[in-house]
Amino acid sequence: MAKLDLNRVPMPRQIPKISGKNFNEVALGYSLEQAQEEASRCILCPRRPCVGGCPVEIDIPGFIQAIRDGDMPEAVRILKNKNALPGICGRVCPQETQCEVVCVLDKKGAPIAIGRLERFVADWERANMPSANSSPVSPRPTGKRVAVVGSGPAGLTAAADLAKLGHSVTIFEALHVAGGVLMYGIPEFRLPEEIVQAEVDYVASLGVKIELDSVVGKLMTIDELLGNGYDAVFLGTGAGLPMFMNIPGENLNGIYSANEFLTRVNLMKAYQFSEYDTPVKVGKRVAVIGGGNVAMDSARCALRLGADEVYIVYRRSEAEMSARREEVENAQEEGIQFKLLTNPKQFLGDEQNQVVGMECYEMELGEPDESGRRRPVVKAGSEFVIEVDVVVVALGTTPNPLIAQTTHGLETTRRGTVVADEEVGKTMKGKVWAGGDIVTGAATVISAMGAGKHAAADINKYLGG
């Protein structure tokens, strides 16, 4: 019997001192030989806990077996049977807390690199089976029409599943490109735009119609959609309203929300200013406030834009950061400085109302709060100043209130999230479902996809499928 390999195949990637100076993808992906070597580590256990750990229930052992067998078209088929966005998920899904954390090998060594293998299959398909994206399935039409509001991960997943079931689906997207947060919120070096566009194109190839520049709540309301022949509506508009600290000086020039900063850099191509006219202030000393993936993305963008010093300012310790371990390590290796147990007290400006500094407190950790993490407490008399000329506030987001304000009967919480059934996404308003960040607040891409999938199944049941 062959000895079990407890070490996963390393992911090829750019050297940190080089990656921190360009917007090319940092992780380079497996070769076929590396993918098969990693796949060969899987023991194909009968309990299949990894499937239960996946929010969209991918047959993980099935597609890994196909990689081992060298049957890549079969691996593609198995993967896309449950997941319309594998190239995206393989890059940004937190597998380490979902499918990989329950892998039986995790008890003895490193779990199977499920996300890396998923990415490999998606990239292989795009390179070797380009016609697959233009060959839609042709289910028998049901005659039912569904409107999907928002083309982020929840909306794309719901639309794809409903189209495969024979329903006529139209996505209404407020921006000029489809993809939602996948396009505006995640940098090129982590999720290239061409990957997102390819998977949006796949969803469109299933027969889904995508209406761009269509702000539901302005051009038309949910009630008007229902009154114009749509039999059901799915809300997947995400959580695009940034949260701020509400401390003195927060309105100074040079202070961005992470949403604005990343949208300018990613979607509006501010990092290619010679070719695109989108302005963004390129600071020399940049502070990013927060400890999640969005904070890491913002800091790494600032570094690539030419900042001399970039700080992550976080009020807890590194152990409490919500960012993926991989993203924290990438940021540290590229030279981002972490100012932990630090929290801003106020922002300081000059006579032109430009931010020039940030007065901060030192913090210490007290008892756990409702999140389970130890609560940060201010150290008395610990104030100090960090000199900065750009600040990015990355403290989370809430849903834009436009949909709720223009939809009679749609119930929301005090945080602005839509009240919906936890299992299937049914809202308090008839014929309307919701899923993803609009229900949960800012969360992961894969959890939004899972919500879209479950809602699509319930919508199909309601429509008589």
Buried (B, 14 or more C-beta within 10 A) or exposed (E): EEEEBEEBBEBEBBEBEEBBEEBEBBBEBBEEEBBBBBBBBBEEEEEBBBBEBBBBBBBBBBBBBBBBEEBBEBBBBBBBBBBBBBBBBBBBBBBBBBBBBBBBBBEEEBBBBBBBBBBBBBBBBBEEEEEBBEEBEEBEEBEBBBBBBBBBBBBBBBBBBBBBBBBBBBBBBBBEBBBBBBBBBBBBBBBBBEBBBBBBEBBBBBBBEBBEEBBBBEEBBBBEBBEEEBBBBBBBBBBBBBBEBEEBBBEBBBBBBBBBBBBBBBBBBBBEEEEEEBEBBBBBBBBBBBBBBBBBBBBBBBBBBEBEBBBBBBBBBBEBBBBBEBBBEBBBBBBBEBBBBBBBBBBBBEEEEBBBBBBBBBBBBEEEEEEEBBBBBBEEEBEEEBEBBBBBBBBBBBBBEBBBEBBEEBEBEEEBBBBBBEEBBBBEBEBBBBBBBBBBBBBBBBBBBBBBBBBBBBBBEBBEB
